[in-house]
């Protein structure tokens, strides 16, 4: 990984942050050298999409591989399409719910599927199901000859006891709320087409990807900074630095199989919300207040399978918290998308 910053306690601005988030590890470069064909990222306009696509571009260039990396989205965020193009990522503007758009999508041997809906799903349940459960069908029809890394979520497992080892990929699913149910539906539809057309796939069940502008650690830091009480009802969680999550997701393409290989992608630690908040209190020089009490369960995972394939994350919790505290303290940019990690009913 690149030298992250001359001052390891801070990240200067969004430009430096996006450069760091898109920096590939040596292992990612090696795997992009071994991977054959172009890469298309469907739903590139989300939180992780831009820097994941840029990482794929950087890693391919450093590997000496001539390939296209193409990002597809509606591009509702001003300037994003131009920024991706400036990074060497080709773009196509398309609404994936519009079936006529599929004739215009580029061929690619590799698909990273990041389209979906979480925030605002409450009150828009029909759109949530369309995005999360219907959309995989036309995507699989269009890319039946490709391999796929499909982004998913740990919400599909439901709550797991804090005394257990965390939800594992082979565990029975108990999704809570329509968002989680629709995400389980997404996996089931992808699995159906994987078996029908022999499409090799991975399911990337990511647990709280985090950077400076969003993520569960950012939510807690902002509560501490603004002297709001930190809720404890969801008292434990996992988190992973976004660049590590992106690297594992890209590398998972080489492990795609039929039926799909499911991978929990998260940091190895079971984090205590209370202890994380107290840590931010020390970093921000703020008194920490809490509300509620820790429950005996939470959305928790066991990420050992991914660790065995890819190793442990390059950036640990202490480093993330140090950067986040400095970022929040100085009032730098936020995406304004809280994770609602404290929600136990699955309403987003």
C-alpha positions as CSV (number, residue, x, y, z in Angstrom):
1,X,0.0,0.0,0.0
2,X,1.2,3.5,-0.7
3,X,2.6,5.8,2.0
4,X,-0.7,7.0,3.3
5,X,0.2,10.4,4.5
6,X,3.2,12.4,5.7
7,X,1.2,12.9,8.8
8,X,-0.2,9.5,9.8
9,X,-2.7,11.2,12.1
10,X,-4.7,12.9,9.4
11,X,-5.8,12.8,5.8
12,X,-5.6,16.2,4.2
13,X,-8.6,16.5,2.0
14,X,-11.1,14.6,-0.3
15,X,-8.5,14.4,-3.1
16,X,-6.0,12.7,-0.9
17,X,-8.7,10.5,0.6
18,X,-9.9,9.3,-2.8
19,X,-6.3,8.6,-3.8
20,X,-5.8,6.5,-0.7
21,X,-9.1,4.7,-1.0
22,X,-8.2,3.6,-4.6
23,X,-4.7,2.5,-3.9
24,X,-4.3,-1.2,-4.7
25,X,-2.3,-3.6,-2.6
26,X,0.5,-5.6,-4.2
27,X,-1.8,-8.7,-4.0
28,X,-4.5,-6.8,-5.8
29,X,-2.1,-5.9,-8.6
30,X,-1.0,-9.5,-8.9
31,X,-4.6,-10.7,-9.0
32,X,-5.6,-8.1,-11.6
33,X,-2.6,-9.4,-13.7
34,X,-4.1,-12.9,-13.5
35,X,-7.6,-11.9,-14.3
36,X,-8.6,-11.9,-18.0
37,X,-10.9,-9.5,-19.7
38,X,-12.5,-6.1,-19.2
39,X,-14.3,-5.1,-16.0
40,X,-17.7,-3.3,-15.9
41,X,-18.9,-1.9,-12.6
42,X,-22.7,-1.7,-12.5
43,X,-23.9,0.9,-10.0
44,X,-20.6,2.7,-9.9
45,X,-22.2,5.9,-8.5
46,X,-22.7,4.6,-5.0
47,X,-20.5,5.1,-1.9
48,X,-17.8,2.6,-2.8
49,X,-18.1,2.4,-6.6
50,X,-15.9,5.3,-7.7
51,X,-12.8,4.4,-5.7
52,X,-13.3,0.7,-6.4
53,X,-13.4,1.4,-10.2
54,X,-10.3,3.6,-9.8
55,X,-8.5,0.9,-7.9
56,X,-9.3,-1.6,-10.7
57,X,-7.8,0.9,-13.1
58,X,-4.7,1.5,-11.1
59,X,-4.1,-2.1,-10.4
60,X,-4.5,-3.1,-14.0
61,X,-2.2,-0.4,-15.2
62,X,0.5,-1.4,-12.7
63,X,0.1,-5.0,-13.7
64,X,0.7,-4.1,-17.3
65,X,-2.7,-5.4,-18.4
66,X,-4.5,-3.7,-21.2
67,X,-8.2,-3.7,-20.2
68,X,-11.1,-1.4,-20.0
69,X,-12.7,-0.5,-16.7
70,X,-16.2,0.8,-17.3
71,X,-18.5,2.3,-14.8
72,X,-22.3,2.3,-15.3
73,X,-24.7,4.4,-13.4
74,X,-27.4,7.1,-13.7
75,X,-24.8,9.6,-12.6
76,X,-27.1,11.8,-10.6
77,X,-24.2,13.3,-8.6
78,X,-22.8,16.3,-10.5
79,X,-19.3,15.9,-11.7
80,X,-18.9,12.2,-10.8
81,X,-18.9,11.0,-14.4
82,X,-16.2,13.5,-15.4
83,X,-14.1,12.6,-12.3
84,X,-14.2,8.9,-13.2
85,X,-13.2,9.7,-16.8
86,X,-10.3,11.7,-15.5
87,X,-9.1,8.6,-13.6
88,X,-9.1,6.5,-16.8
89,X,-12.4,4.8,-16.0
90,X,-14.8,4.8,-19.0
91,X,-18.4,5.5,-18.2
92,X,-21.9,4.7,-19.5
93,X,-25.0,6.5,-18.3
94,X,-27.9,4.1,-17.9
95,X,-30.9,3.3,-15.7
96,X,-30.6,-0.4,-15.1
97,X,-34.4,-0.6,-14.4
98,X,-34.9,0.4,-18.1
99,X,-34.7,-2.8,-20.1
100,X,-34.0,-0.8,-23.3
101,X,-30.7,0.3,-21.7
102,X,-29.2,-3.2,-21.8
103,X,-28.6,-3.2,-25.5
104,X,-26.3,-0.2,-25.0
105,X,-24.2,-1.7,-22.2
106,X,-20.6,-2.8,-23.0
107,X,-19.5,-6.5,-23.1
108,X,-17.2,-7.4,-20.3
109,X,-15.7,-10.7,-19.0
110,X,-16.0,-9.4,-15.4
111,X,-18.9,-7.7,-13.7
112,X,-18.8,-6.0,-10.3
113,X,-22.4,-5.6,-9.3
114,X,-23.0,-2.8,-6.9
115,X,-26.5,-1.6,-7.7
116,X,-29.1,-1.7,-5.0
117,X,-31.1,0.4,-2.6
118,X,-30.9,0.8,1.2
119,X,-31.2,4.4,2.3
120,X,-34.8,5.6,1.9
121,X,-36.1,2.1,1.5
122,X,-38.8,2.6,4.2
123,X,-41.8,4.1,2.4
124,X,-40.4,3.0,-1.0
125,X,-40.7,-0.7,-0.5
126,X,-41.7,-1.5,-4.0
127,X,-38.7,0.3,-5.5
128,X,-36.5,-1.4,-2.9
129,X,-37.7,-4.8,-4.1
130,X,-37.4,-3.8,-7.7
131,X,-33.8,-2.6,-7.3
132,X,-32.6,-5.4,-5.0
133,X,-34.5,-8.4,-6.2
134,X,-35.9,-7.8,-9.7
135,X,-32.8,-6.1,-11.2
136,X,-30.5,-9.1,-11.0
137,X,-32.6,-11.0,-13.6
138,X,-32.0,-8.7,-16.6
139,X,-28.3,-8.2,-15.5
140,X,-27.8,-12.0,-15.6
141,X,-29.5,-12.3,-18.9
142,X,-27.2,-9.6,-20.3
143,X,-24.0,-10.9,-18.7
144,X,-24.6,-14.6,-18.8
145,X,-21.2,-15.2,-20.2
146,X,-19.3,-13.2,-17.6
147,X,-18.0,-13.8,-14.1
148,X,-19.5,-11.7,-11.3
149,X,-18.7,-10.2,-7.9
150,X,-22.1,-9.4,-6.4
151,X,-22.2,-6.9,-3.5
152,X,-24.5,-8.1,-0.7
153,X,-24.9,-7.4,3.0
154,X,-24.6,-9.1,6.4
155,X,-28.2,-7.9,7.1
156,X,-29.4,-11.1,5.5
157,X,-28.2,-13.2,8.4
158,X,-30.2,-11.4,11.1
159,X,-29.0,-10.9,14.6
160,X,-26.2,-13.1,16.1
161,X,-25.4,-13.6,19.8
162,X,-22.4,-11.6,21.0
163,X,-21.1,-14.7,22.7
164,X,-20.9,-16.6,19.4
165,X,-18.2,-16.5,16.7
166,X,-20.3,-14.3,14.4
167,X,-22.5,-15.3,11.5
168,X,-20.8,-17.6,9.0
169,X,-21.4,-18.0,5.3
170,X,-23.1,-21.4,5.7
171,X,-25.5,-20.2,8.5
172,X,-29.3,-20.1,8.1
173,X,-30.7,-16.7,7.1
174,X,-33.0,-14.8,9.3
175,X,-33.4,-11.3,7.7
176,X,-35.1,-8.6,9.7
177,X,-37.2,-6.0,7.7
178,X,-38.0,-5.6,4.1
179,X,-34.5,-4.2,3.1
180,X,-32.8,-7.4,4.4
181,X,-35.4,-9.6,2.9
182,X,-35.0,-8.0,-0.5
183,X,-31.2,-8.4,-0.3
184,X,-31.6,-12.1,0.4
185,X,-33.9,-12.1,-2.6
186,X,-31.1,-10.6,-4.6
187,X,-28.8,-13.4,-3.7
188,X,-31.4,-16.0,-4.5
189,X,-32.1,-14.6,-7.9
190,X,-28.4,-14.4,-8.7
191,X,-27.9,-17.9,-7.5
192,X,-30.8,-19.1,-9.8
193,X,-29.2,-17.6,-12.8
194,X,-25.7,-18.8,-11.8
195,X,-27.0,-22.3,-11.8
196,X,-29.1,-21.9,-14.9
197,X,-26.4,-20.3,-17.1
198,X,-23.3,-21.6,-15.2
199,X,-22.3,-18.0,-14.3
200,X,-19.4,-18.0,-11.8
201,X,-20.1,-15.6,-9.0
202,X,-19.0,-14.4,-5.6
203,X,-21.4,-12.9,-3.0
204,X,-19.5,-10.1,-1.2
205,X,-21.4,-9.7,2.1
206,X,-19.8,-6.6,3.4
207,X,-20.1,-5.4,7.0
208,X,-19.8,-1.6,7.4
209,X,-17.3,-0.3,4.9
210,X,-15.9,2.8,6.4
211,X,-14.0,5.9,5.3
212,X,-13.9,9.5,6.4
213,X,-17.2,10.6,4.9
214,X,-19.5,7.8,6.0
215,X,-19.6,4.6,7.9
216,X,-20.5,3.3,11.4
217,X,-17.3,4.7,13.0
218,X,-18.0,8.1,11.4
219,X,-21.5,8.0,12.8
220,X,-20.2,7.3,16.4
221,X,-17.5,10.0,16.0
222,X,-20.0,12.6,14.9
223,X,-22.3,11.8,17.9
224,X,-19.4,12.2,20.3
225,X,-18.2,15.4,18.6
226,X,-21.7,17.0,18.8
227,X,-22.2,15.7,22.3
228,X,-25.2,13.5,21.4
229,X,-25.8,10.4,23.4
230,X,-24.5,7.3,21.7
231,X,-27.1,4.5,21.5
232,X,-26.1,1.2,22.9
233,X,-28.9,-1.1,21.9
234,X,-26.8,-2.5,19.0
235,X,-23.8,-2.6,21.2
236,X,-21.3,-4.5,19.0
237,X,-20.4,-4.5,15.3
238,X,-17.8,-5.1,12.6
239,X,-16.2,-2.5,10.4
240,X,-13.6,-2.5,7.5
241,X,-11.6,0.2,5.8
242,X,-13.3,0.8,2.4
243,X,-10.1,0.3,0.4
244,X,-9.6,-3.2,2.0
245,X,-13.2,-4.0,1.2
246,X,-12.7,-2.9,-2.4
247,X,-9.5,-4.9,-2.8
248,X,-11.1,-8.1,-1.5
249,X,-14.1,-7.6,-3.7
250,X,-12.0,-7.2,-6.9
251,X,-9.8,-10.1,-5.9
252,X,-12.9,-12.3,-5.3
253,X,-13.4,-12.4,-9.1
254,X,-10.7,-15.0,-9.4
255,X,-12.6,-17.2,-6.9
256,X,-16.0,-17.0,-8.6
257,X,-17.8,-20.3,-8.8
258,X,-21.0,-22.0,-9.6
259,X,-23.0,-22.1,-7.4
260,X,-21.8,-18.7,-6.0
261,X,-19.0,-18.5,-3.3
262,X,-20.3,-16.4,-0.4
263,X,-17.7,-14.3,1.5
264,X,-18.1,-12.2,4.6
265,X,-15.9,-9.1,4.1
266,X,-15.3,-7.3,7.4
267,X,-12.7,-6.5,9.9
268,X,-11.6,-9.3,12.2
269,X,-12.5,-7.5,15.4
270,X,-15.8,-7.6,17.3
271,X,-16.1,-3.9,18.2
272,X,-17.8,-2.6,21.3
273,X,-19.8,0.6,20.5
274,X,-19.2,1.7,24.1
275,X,-15.4,1.3,23.8
276,X,-15.3,2.9,20.3
277,X,-17.2,5.9,21.6
278,X,-14.9,6.2,24.6
279,X,-12.0,6.1,22.2
280,X,-13.4,8.9,20.2
281,X,-14.1,10.8,23.4
282,X,-10.3,10.7,24.1
283,X,-9.3,11.6,20.6
284,X,-11.8,14.5,20.4
285,X,-11.5,15.6,24.0
286,X,-15.2,15.2,24.5
287,X,-17.2,13.8,27.4
288,X,-19.2,10.8,26.1
289,X,-22.8,10.1,26.9
290,X,-24.8,7.0,26.2
291,X,-28.4,5.9,26.0
292,X,-29.9,2.5,26.4
293,X,-28.0,-0.7,27.2
294,X,-26.2,-3.3,25.2
295,X,-28.3,-6.1,23.8
296,X,-27.0,-9.7,23.7
297,X,-26.9,-9.8,19.9
298,X,-26.1,-7.8,16.9
299,X,-25.3,-7.9,13.2
300,X,-22.0,-9.7,13.6
301,X,-20.0,-11.8,11.3
302,X,-17.1,-14.2,11.1
303,X,-14.8,-13.1,8.3
304,X,-12.3,-16.0,8.5
305,X,-13.0,-17.4,5.1
306,X,-12.2,-14.1,3.4
307,X,-9.1,-13.7,5.6
308,X,-7.8,-17.1,4.5
309,X,-8.2,-16.1,0.9
310,X,-7.0,-12.5,1.0
311,X,-5.3,-12.0,4.4
312,X,-6.3,-9.5,7.0
313,X,-7.2,-5.8,6.3
314,X,-4.2,-3.5,5.8
315,X,-5.8,-0.7,7.8
316,X,-6.8,-1.4,11.4
317,X,-9.4,0.1,13.7
318,X,-7.0,2.3,15.6
319,X,-5.7,3.9,12.4
320,X,-9.3,4.4,11.1
321,X,-10.4,6.0,14.4
322,X,-7.4,8.4,14.4
323,X,-8.1,9.6,10.9
324,X,-11.8,9.9,11.4
325,X,-11.5,11.9,14.6
326,X,-9.2,14.4,12.9
327,X,-11.6,14.6,9.9
328,X,-14.7,15.1,12.1
329,X,-12.9,17.6,14.4
330,X,-12.0,19.8,11.5
331,X,-15.5,19.7,10.0
332,X,-14.5,18.1,6.7
333,X,-16.9,16.7,4.1
334,X,-19.6,14.2,4.9
335,X,-21.8,12.3,2.5
336,X,-24.8,12.8,4.9
337,X,-25.7,9.1,4.8
338,X,-25.8,7.7,8.4
339,X,-25.7,3.9,8.6
340,X,-28.5,3.7,11.2
341,X,-26.4,1.0,12.8
342,X,-28.5,1.3,16.0
343,X,-31.6,0.1,14.1
344,X,-32.7,-3.3,15.2
345,X,-35.9,-3.5,13.1
346,X,-34.3,-3.3,9.7
347,X,-35.9,0.0,8.8
348,X,-33.7,2.3,6.6
